[in-house]
Amino acid sequence: MGFNITWDNQEKTIVKAEISAPFTWEELFAAWDTVVSMVSGEPHPVHMIVISHAPGFPPGNVLSQLNRLSMTLPNNTGLAIMVTTNRFIAVINSTLFKLSPKMSKRGRVVASLDDAYALIAAETSVKAPIP
C-alpha cells in the first residue's frame, strides 16, 4: 500500500499523508478513512497536507472517485493542500477543489512542502513543525 499518514506536529493541527505508487482506489479510500478519523477526532481545526509521489491515478473516472472523498470531509478541516510537481495531478486536484462545494474554500495545490507550510502560516495561526 502506498500511503503513510502521520500527525505533522504535537498539537495535532496538521495531518500529513504521503502517497506513492502503485495504489488502488480501495487503498486510497481506506487511507482517507484514516485521515477523516484523525481529523474528526480533534476539537479544533486540522489542516491536511497530501504529498503525492505517484505519477498518476488508478484506472477509472478520476474526478468522480476523488469527489467521493470530498463528500466526507470533516467539518473541522482547515486547509486541504496537495503537494505535487506532477502537472496532471495538480490540474485534476485544482479542478476538484473548484468544483466541490466543501473544498472550494479549503483546497490548494502547491509544489513543495515548504510552500504548504507557508500557506498554512499565512492563512492561519499554525506554525510549521520544526524539522
C-alpha positions in Angstrom: 0.0 0.0 0.0 1.4 3.4 -1.0 0.3 5.6 2.0 2.0 7.0 5.0 -0.3 9.0 7.3 1.0 10.8 10.4 0.4 13.8 12.6 2.8 16.5 11.5 3.0 18.3 14.8 2.4 17.6 18.5 -0.6 20.0 18.6 -2.4 17.7 16.1 -3.3 20.6 13.9 -1.7 19.2 10.7 -2.1 15.7 9.2 0.4 14.7 6.6 -0.2 11.9 4.1 2.3 10.7 1.6 1.1 8.8 -1.5 3.4 6.6 -3.5 2.6 4.4 -6.5 1.1 2.0 -7.1 -2.2 2.2 -5.3 -5.8 1.3 -5.9 -8.9 3.3 -5.3 -9.8 1.0 -2.5 -6.5 1.7 -0.8 -7.0 5.4 -1.3 -10.5 5.2 0.3 -9.1 3.2 3.3 -6.3 5.8 3.8 -8.8 8.6 3.5 -10.9 6.9 6.3 -7.9 7.0 8.5 -7.4 10.7 7.8 -11.1 11.5 8.4 -10.9 9.6 11.7 -7.8 11.5 12.8 -9.2 15.0 11.8 -12.7 14.5 13.1 -11.4 13.2 16.4 -9.9 16.6 17.3 -11.9 19.5 18.8 -10.0 22.1 16.8 -9.4 22.8 13.1 -6.9 20.4 11.4 -5.1 21.1 8.2 -4.4 18.3 5.7 -1.2 18.1 3.6 -1.1 15.4 1.0 2.2 14.8 -0.7 1.9 12.9 -4.0 4.9 10.9 -5.2 2.6 9.0 -7.6 2.8 9.5 -11.3 -0.9 9.4 -11.7 -4.2 7.7 -10.6 -5.6 4.2 -10.9 -7.9 3.5 -13.8 -11.4 4.9 -13.6 -13.1 8.2 -13.5 -10.7 10.3 -11.5 -12.9 13.3 -10.7 -15.8 11.0 -9.7 -13.6 8.9 -7.4 -11.9 12.0 -5.8 -15.3 13.7 -5.4 -16.3 10.8 -3.1 -13.5 11.8 -0.8 -14.6 15.5 -0.6 -18.2 14.4 0.4 -16.8 13.1 3.7 -14.6 16.0 4.6 -14.8 16.6 8.3 -16.4 19.9 9.4 -13.2 20.9 11.3 -11.0 20.6 8.3 -8.8 23.7 7.8 -6.9 23.8 4.6 -6.5 20.7 2.4 -3.3 21.1 0.5 -2.0 18.8 -2.3 1.8 18.9 -2.7 2.9 17.8 -6.2 5.1 18.8 -9.1 3.1 16.5 -11.4 1.1 18.8 -13.7 -1.6 16.2 -14.3 -2.2 15.6 -10.6 -2.1 19.3 -9.9 -4.7 20.1 -12.6 -7.0 17.3 -11.5 -6.9 18.4 -7.9 -7.3 22.1 -8.7 -10.4 21.2 -10.8 -11.8 19.1 -8.0 -11.2 21.9 -5.5 -13.0 24.4 -7.7 -16.0 22.1 -8.4 -16.5 20.8 -4.9 -18.6 23.0 -2.6 -16.8 21.5 0.5 -13.3 22.0 -1.0 -13.7 25.3 -2.9 -12.5 27.5 0.0 -10.2 24.9 1.6 -8.3 23.2 -1.3 -5.0 24.3 -2.6 -2.3 22.8 -4.8 1.4 23.7 -4.2 4.7 22.5 -5.5 6.6 21.9 -2.2 6.1 21.0 1.5 7.7 24.4 2.4 5.0 26.1 0.2 2.3 24.1 2.1 3.7 25.3 5.5 3.9 28.9 4.3 0.3 28.7 3.0 -0.9 27.4 6.4 1.1 30.0 8.3 -0.2 32.8 6.0 -3.8 31.9 6.4 -3.9 30.7 10.0 -2.0 30.9 13.3 -0.5 27.4 12.9 3.3 27.3 12.8 5.2 24.8 10.7 6.8 21.9 12.5 10.5 22.2 13.3 12.4 19.5 11.5 
